[in-house]
């Protein structure tokens, strides 16, 4: 519809993302979508959108955007020190941008991925039911690519209610990104690790290697030995920790391969995926085993943080 | 009195494993077997009709089920899966048959032939003989795992995978064959090339093959 933001500087890797295309996995297309679903959802709720509206996912550095029409935005997820016309603005808060206002990001303070939600949602190409950008197929979002200077960002639809600035998500309700403990459920093939390696998986520190992107993170750390024959390929999920023969685990993320034959020794629980989404090469992490019951409680507790927002906005 | 069980088909024992808190892996078996794959596809189809299931994808002999954790639990869904799997699956409709032209001149053809003690022409002949089954579609967009490959062509994967395999490469590994739909890294042996497009981004579903389809290769070399 109407262009509201112009991209002056695109940032390192900024893409349009929503909640992905879960139905495309049967065709081998990754589910995709925002890596940090919590930050994406929260941003949308703070500007009065539906959770499924598209937002911008900014990796490591943020873009410079100029408002060509007045609008309301919210910056969530990683802290890249957002500013409007040079003045710091709060994160996790709906902020009004007047025509000509300039949104910039000073520096990365913590986390790897920040989200920019726009009242009315961000307009992108829809592919297989989602506006999420999928680079390998050059489809979705901003014509299947990351943003570049000169792009005009449009509003997807007229907001259901007048956009209101100042809505905020209190810090106590946000994910604790600084704690890099990823809670995980034992995987179907955990027994393929010997007892010593099992102990290391749920105790040792791993480091996100340089091979880390939206598909997944290869982890450096103690070598873990698997045994047994090659598995027949099966469907995978984000959060799965694959164990290739080389002994370096791979944590699958939003654009993961949809099927594979490596043993899955653990799966990170949904409540820990926002933390995983904020990790960058060089970051340390550890896995902590939890039960399904505990994972269920953690998921409800995170969902209720957004639930209070939904009630408040109603 | 419980109804009499059909004795014609063995009831597969299904094991379910959590894949985190919103998905599970239902394992019907561990063998590369057409009957198991047929059951897996039927089970996935039945599961997709359930309201508490978001998506169900059949593997060779497994079904990966993504479920709505607000509506069900791993245990409740696991019990439902066991009930569904005990039922005789509906007769499978024969999958569509795709005839795929191949130019048998891949960069690994000579090496494959010499390792198998066959002539390159014989490799091509053996590879294009069977009607393969599409066991599953996945890994990268449009990739289909086809098989079973004739035993005479069985080779383990390459030790060092290629960092880039051209799209359209026809490849073999183990008892499987497939076509690279996109330029991707790959560890299979490249024996030929086809001009047929496997990944069709502007169609829905965006791929030529579907699980359960049949594929026949033929040599397009002059």
Contacts between the chains, C-beta under 8 A, distances in Angstrom:
chain1	res1	chain2	res2	distance
A	22	B	54	5.9
A	22	B	55	5.3
A	22	B	66	6.6
A	23	B	55	6.2
A	24	B	205	7.6
A	24	B	206	7.3
A	25	B	55	6.2
A	25	B	57	5.7
A	25	B	138	7.2
A	26	B	55	7.4
A	26	B	57	5.4
A	26	B	137	6.6
A	26	B	138	7.7
A	26	B	205	6.9
A	26	B	211	7.5
A	27	B	137	6.0
A	27	B	141	6.5
A	27	B	142	7.0
A	27	B	205	4.3
A	27	B	206	5.3
A	27	B	207	4.5
A	28	B	137	5.1
A	28	B	138	4.6
A	28	B	139	6.0
A	28	B	140	5.8
A	28	B	141	4.7
A	28	B	142	5.7
A	28	B	143	5.3
A	28	B	181	7.8
A	28	B	199	8.0
A	28	B	207	6.3
A	29	B	141	4.7
A	29	B	206	6.3
A	30	B	141	7.9
A	127	B	201	7.4
A	128	B	204	6.2
A	128	B	206	6.6
A	136	B	140	7.4
A	136	B	141	7.0
A	136	B	182	6.4
A	137	B	141	5.9
A	137	B	182	7.8
A	137	B	199	7.2
A	137	B	201	4.9
A	137	B	206	7.7
A	138	B	201	7.8
A	139	B	201	5.4
A	184	B	20	7.7
A	185	B	18	4.9
A	185	B	19	7.9
A	185	B	20	5.5
A	185	B	21	6.5
A	186	B	18	7.5
A	187	B	17	7.3
A	187	B	19	7.2
A	188	B	17	3.5
A	188	B	18	7.9
A	188	B	19	7.0
A	188	B	25	4.9
A	188	B	27	7.3
A	230	B	174	7.4
A	231	B	30	7.7
A	232	B	30	6.9
A	232	B	31	7.8
A	232	B	32	6.0
A	232	B	59	6.5
A	232	B	60	3.8
A	232	B	61	6.0
A	232	B	62	7.6
A	233	B	59	5.8
A	233	B	60	6.1
A	233	B	136	6.4
A	233	B	138	6.9
A	233	B	139	7.0
A	233	B	145	5.9
A	234	B	25	6.4
A	234	B	59	3.4
A	234	B	60	7.1
A	234	B	62	4.3
A	234	B	64	6.0
A	235	B	25	7.7
A	235	B	57	3.8
A	235	B	58	7.6
A	235	B	59	5.5
A	235	B	62	7.3
A	235	B	63	7.5
A	235	B	64	2.9
A	235	B	136	7.9
A	235	B	138	6.5
A	236	B	19	7.9
A	236	B	64	7.0
A	237	B	19	5.0
A	237	B	20	6.3
A	237	B	22	7.7
A	237	B	23	4.5
A	237	B	64	6.8
A	237	B	66	6.7
A	239	B	19	7.9
A	239	B	20	4.9
A	240	B	19	6.3
A	240	B	20	7.4
A	257	B	138	7.5
A	257	B	139	5.1
A	257	B	140	6.3
A	258	B	57	7.2
A	258	B	138	4.2
A	258	B	139	6.5
A	258	B	140	8.0
A	259	B	57	7.6
A	259	B	59	6.4
A	259	B	136	6.1
A	259	B	138	3.0
A	259	B	139	5.0
A	259	B	145	7.8
A	260	B	139	6.5
A	264	B	19	6.8
A	264	B	25	7.8
A	267	B	18	7.0
A	267	B	19	5.0
A	267	B	20	3.6
A	267	B	23	7.5
A	268	B	20	6.6
A	269	B	20	5.6
A	269	B	21	4.9
A	270	B	20	6.5
A	270	B	21	5.5
A	270	B	22	5.4
A	270	B	69	7.6
A	271	B	21	7.8
A	292	B	18	6.0
A	292	B	21	6.0
A	292	B	73	7.4
A	292	B	74	5.6
A	295	B	20	7.3
A	295	B	21	3.9
A	296	B	21	6.1
A	296	B	69	6.7
A	296	B	73	7.6
A	299	B	21	6.0
A	299	B	69	6.3
